[in-house]
Amino acid sequence: MAFKQVEADSFHWLVDMLESVEVGLVVLDLDFRVQVWNGFMENHSGITASRIREKVLFDVFPDIPKAWLSRKVDAVALLNTRAFTSWEQRPYLFKFRNTRPITGTEEYMFQNLTISPLSGPSGEVEKVCLMVYDVTNIASSKRALERANAQLAKLSTTDRLTGLLNRGTWENLVDAEYERYRRYGHATSLVMFDIDHFKKVNDSYGHLAGDEVIKHAADLTKNNLRQSDTSGRYGGEEFGIILPETDAEGAQVICERIREAMEKSVVETSVASIQYTISMGIAELSDKPENYMQWMQQADEALYAAKAGGRNRVKIFGR
Ligand SMILES: Nc1nc2c(ncn2[C@@H]2O[C@H](COP(=O)(O)OP(=O)(O)OP(=O)(O)O)[C@@H](O)[C@H]2O)c(=O)[nH]1
């Protein structure tokens, strides 16, 4: 008798603990009718155990992916084994609002889910238990870390002032474009350009105003190019553009457009309204260059020819 009492007491305590544990516990029969719904589930769903008991889970939560959960539960029942899904595969099963103050940036609670088989007296699986773990804290820090890493990756490939690709990244793409030409032979052109008498801008208006001019030139360049064209900041006031599928004549049209846009612009800085021009060199890729560096050298020679010819102009290599 005393032994029975102890057993009854521990059963009572166990139920109390399951009621208050910070894990969602749901027992379903194999038709998905809710048998058990603990305190965690009540608190986060706002639905009491007495209201949901014997209801089909999918009727109460139409958002739950029925086919997916049925497949999982069927496998658990058939194989009499546990199944697990993490928030990385599926962020949540129950769409509960995130109520944690420290991870308040996440809108919904991230959940890990375990599905366990529950056997009847005959040993056959009659029910399953869903255990829902709130992993919002973990998910939130992992996502913050991923965002920070993506930001870092971006910072290491781009130039801070202009947002254009930095020299190393851009040169790698010139190399890749050179290899693409060697394989497929499609027309492709390279442009190098440089702001004219930029030293005077710095000397007259200061370095910060000079920076604003550099940024202006970068923005105008970006706005005048197609998505498939790639621009990079090659040096201080020197830029490069890769124009795939473009011959020298096509490149000239694009370059003239950019050159004219810059000539017509006025950069309103805090110290002065500044006007500037650029000189541009184009090299359409041919079979001559033995590597991408020689191709860049050709564009650079064309740029110097533009400078020598009086600046504020576009020159094509070899013409
Ligand atoms: N503000 C600013 N100036 C820079 C930056 N990088 C390089 N410069 C300056 O750019 C100027 C480049 O001058 P030069 O190479 O002599 O050429 P230039 O005066 O543009 O003359 P040409 O190219 O011959 O037309 C130098 O005064 C550098 O200090 C930068 O990031 N910001």
The ligand as an SDF file (V2000), in Angstrom:
LIG
                    3D

 32 34  0  0  0  0  0  0  0  0999 V2000
   41.6460   62.3520  -52.2850 N   0  0  0  0  0  0  0  0  0  0  0  0
   42.3180   61.2890  -52.6770 C   0  0  0  0  0  0  0  0  0  0  0  0
   43.4060   61.4390  -53.4710 N   0  0  0  0  0  0  0  0  0  0  0  0
   44.0820   60.3440  -53.8800 C   0  0  0  0  0  0  0  0  0  0  0  0
   43.6710   59.0570  -53.4950 C   0  0  0  0  0  0  0  0  0  0  0  0
   44.5370   58.1730  -54.0510 N   0  0  0  0  0  0  0  0  0  0  0  0
   45.4440   58.8910  -54.7800 C   0  0  0  0  0  0  0  0  0  0  0  0
   45.1880   60.2060  -54.6780 N   0  0  0  0  0  0  0  0  0  0  0  0
   45.9210   61.3280  -55.2820 C   0  0  0  0  0  0  0  0  0  0  0  0
   45.7330   61.3040  -56.6770 O   0  0  0  0  0  0  0  0  0  0  0  0
   46.7880   62.0810  -57.2930 C   0  0  0  0  0  0  0  0  0  0  0  0
   47.2480   61.3890  -58.5500 C   0  0  0  0  0  0  0  0  0  0  0  0
   48.0910   62.2550  -59.1930 O   0  0  0  0  0  0  0  0  0  0  0  0
   48.9230   61.9330  -60.4880 P   0  0  0  0  0  0  0  0  0  0  0  0
   49.1280   60.4460  -60.6060 O   0  0  0  0  0  0  0  0  0  0  0  0
   50.1190   62.7950  -60.5080 O   0  0  0  0  0  0  0  0  0  0  0  0
   47.9900   62.2940  -61.6950 O   0  0  0  0  0  0  0  0  0  0  0  0
   46.9900   63.4800  -61.9720 P   0  0  0  0  0  0  0  0  0  0  0  0
   47.2310   64.6650  -61.1100 O   0  0  0  0  0  0  0  0  0  0  0  0
   45.6100   62.9090  -61.9210 O   0  0  0  0  0  0  0  0  0  0  0  0
   47.3430   63.8620  -63.4280 O   0  0  0  0  0  0  0  0  0  0  0  0
   47.0480   63.0490  -64.7610 P   0  0  0  0  0  0  0  0  0  0  0  0
   46.6380   61.6580  -64.3630 O   0  0  0  0  0  0  0  0  0  0  0  0
   48.3100   63.0650  -65.5240 O   0  0  0  0  0  0  0  0  0  0  0  0
   45.9370   63.7500  -65.4400 O   0  0  0  0  0  0  0  0  0  0  0  0
   47.8760   62.1900  -56.2250 C   0  0  0  0  0  0  0  0  0  0  0  0
   47.9180   63.5210  -55.7850 O   0  0  0  0  0  0  0  0  0  0  0  0
   47.4120   61.2930  -55.0990 C   0  0  0  0  0  0  0  0  0  0  0  0
   47.7500   61.7800  -53.8260 O   0  0  0  0  0  0  0  0  0  0  0  0
   42.5270   58.9420  -52.6390 C   0  0  0  0  0  0  0  0  0  0  0  0
   42.0950   57.8710  -52.2450 O   0  0  0  0  0  0  0  0  0  0  0  0
   41.8810   60.0700  -52.2570 N   0  0  0  0  0  0  0  0  0  0  0  0
  1  2  1  0
  2  3  2  0
  2 32  1  0
  3  4  1  0
  4  5  2  0
  4  8  1  0
  5  6  1  0
  5 30  1  0
  6  7  2  0
  7  8  1  0
  8  9  1  0
  9 10  1  0
  9 28  1  0
 10 11  1  0
 11 12  1  0
 11 26  1  0
 12 13  1  0
 13 14  1  0
 14 15  2  0
 14 16  1  0
 14 17  1  0
 17 18  1  0
 18 19  2  0
 18 20  1  0
 18 21  1  0
 21 22  1  0
 22 23  2  0
 22 24  1  0
 22 25  1  0
 26 27  1  0
 26 28  1  0
 28 29  1  0
 30 31  2  0
 30 32  1  0
M  END
$$$$
